[in-house]
């Protein structure tokens, strides 16, 4: 194992740059921060290109050190520098960035589409909830938060390893589902839309969630099979998009849960 003590070391600079989308794509890698994410990656067979940790943490987990191509002992200062975590757990790993544009040859199951959802916490929470609700995959549309950015990765809590996580043009994805006669449901804060409890989609369908402030784009709303709303008994003006997505995903996919 190589020991690093300076934030100016080239390895440390590269790990820091993995916080940017540009360098993640250039290098084809991204950073996992914390024991839960590293263990989830190992559990599903992801290869650890580099394992980074404090002396104490790496000594306690020699099994992980043996699985990594390279292992580096770093200072707590370096861990804070590369992870942007206030209290890092003292472990991180660099793994390959999945191909987020590899469309599956056959489309089936429940899918979540995200239209311009920009808050990383919301994106990560919805991916995690889709995983919990038994969804097959999530497609993140243009102008949404980057699915492998540090804040999204922390919020997903390893769910990116359990379902298909893709980026793409939602207009095309909606058309592909409709070509299969699979329903695509939009979401709209409008009582003229359809009550979500009245919908029974079957095994293959898609749900579209829109931007936090503006909702779905008008163009996509016109493409959907039907647009849904959640009746509210109280006086709140609206629900957080991730909360709404959770309610709808568990309801729509209840036949499989």
N, C-alpha and C positions, 0 to 999 in steps of 0.2 A: 504493500500500500504506500502511496505517495502522500507525504504530509505537506499541506499548504497553509501558510500563515498570513498571506498578503492578499488584499482585495484587488491588487494590481496584477496578480498572476493571470496569464492568458486563459487558463481553464476557468477561473473565477469570472473573468470578463465575459466569456462565452456563456456561462450559466446565467449570468445577469441578463445577457441579451436575449435569452429564451423567454423573457417576459414580453418581448415584442413579437407581433405576428409576422413581421418581415423576416426576422432571423429564424423563427420556428419553421417557416416554409423553406428558407434557404438551406437550413441544416437538416430538415426532415425529422426533427426531434422536438420533444417538449419535456417539461420538468414536472415531476410528481413530488409534492411536499408533504411529508408526514408518514407515519407508520401505516396508517390505514390504507392510503393510496398505494404505497409501495407493496404492501402485502396483497392487496387486491390484484395488482398487476401480475405478481408472481403466481397467484392462485389460478389465474386464467391462462398462464403460459406466456405472458409477455416477457420479452428479453430485457434485462437490465444492461444498458450500454455502459452506464457509469453509476456507481453508488457513492453517495457523498454523505459523510456524517462526522459527528464529533468522535473523539477517541473513545469516550465512554460508551456511546451507542454502538459503534462498530465492534468493539470488544464483546459486547453482550449479544451480538447477532452475527457470529461468524458464518452461519449458514447462508445468510444473504450475501456476505462478502464473497463467498465461494461461487455464487451464481452470477456475479457481475463480471463483465469483461475487464473493467477497471474499477478500483476503489480508492477513494481519497479521504484522508483524515483532514478535517478543517476546523477552524476555530468557531466558537459561537458567533463572533462578529461576521464571519463569512457566511454562515447560515442565514443570519438576519439579512445580509446584503443580497443574497441570491433569491430568497423566498418572499421578501416583503412581508413576512409574518412577524408580529410583535413578539410572540413567544414561540419560536420554532421548536419542534420536537427533537431536532438534532439529527434528522435523517431526510434524505431526498434522493431521487433517482432520475436519470435521464433515459427516456425510452423513445422508441420510434413513433413518429407522428402517423396515425392511420391515414389511409387515402379516403378523404371525406367526399370524393366525387365518384366513387365506384358504385354505380347504381346496381342493385341486385338484379339477377337475370329474371327472377319471378317475384312479383309483388303479392304479399299476403299478410294477414294479421292487421293489428291496429297500429296506426301511425299518427304521430303528432307533427304538425307543420308550424313553424314559428315565423310570423311575418313582421319583420322590423322590430323584434323584441330586443331592446338595447341594454337593459340592465343585466350585468353578468350574474347577479344573484338570482334574478328571475329565470334566466335561461338555465342555469345550473339546477335550480329547484325543480323546474318543469321536466328536465331530463331525468332527474332522480325520481320524481313522481311517476313519470311514464314507465320507468323500470319497475317501480312498486306495483303499478296497475296492470302489469303484464303486456305492455306495448312492445311491438317488434322493433320499431325504430323511430327516430326523430330526424326531421329534415329542417335545417336552419336556413331561412331565406336571406336574400341580400339585405344589407344594412342592419342585420342583427349582430349582437355581441359575438365575438370570435369564440367558437366552442372549445378551443384549447388554450384560451387565455388563462392566466393564473387564477383569477377570481372565479371564473366559470368552473375550472377544474376542481377547485376546493369545494365549491357548492355542489358539484355533481357527486362527490364522495365515492367515486369509483364506479358509478353507474354507466360510465362510458364503456366499461368493459363487458357490460351485460346486454347491451342492445346495439342496433346499428345506428350510428351517428353520422349524418351526412349534411353536406351543404348543397344547395341547388336552387334552380329557378322554380318557384312554387307554382307558377302558371303551368309549366310543363308537367310537374308532378300531379297537379289536380286533373289535368287532361288524361294522364296515364291511368289514374284511378277510374275516371269516368269511362274510359275505353274498356275497362274490365267490368263495367256496371257496378263498381264499388262506390258507395256513397261518400261524399266529402262534405263535412259540416263546418260551416263558418261560425263565428261568434259575433253577436251584435247586441249592443245595449238598446234594445228596441222591442217593446211589447208586441209589435206586429210580427216579430220573428217567432220561431217555433219554440214552445216550452221544451226544455231538454229532457224532461221526464216522458215525453210522448214519442221519443225516438228509440227504435230498436234496430241498430244497423247491421247485425250479423257479425261474422268473424273478420271480414276484410273491410276496412273503412279508414278514413282520415279525418282528423280534427284540426282545424286551423285556429291558432290564437294570434291576436294582433298586437300592435304597438301599445305600450303602457298608457299613453295619453290620447292617441288618435284611433286606436282600434285597428281593425283590418282595413286594407286599402279597398277603395270602391271597386277596383278592377277584379280583385279576388272575390269580393262578396257577390259579384255577378256570376262568377264561375261555379259557385258551390251548388251542391244538390239541395241544401237547405241551410238556413242560418238559425242558430239557437240562442236563446237567452235564458238566464237563471232568474226566476221570480224571487224577489227579496221581500221579506215580511217587515223588516225594519225600515229605518229612514236613511240608511247609508246611500249615498249617490251611486257608488259602484264598488266592485270588489277588486282587490289586487289581481293582476293577470295570472299569477302563479296559483293563487287560491282558486280562482275560477277554473283554471285548467285541471286542477286536482279533482274538483267536484265533477267536472264533465268526463274526465278520463275514467274514473271509477264507475260512473253511471253507464257510460256507453259501452265499456268493456266488461260489464258485470256478468255476461254469459260465460266468460272465460275465467273469471276469478273464483 
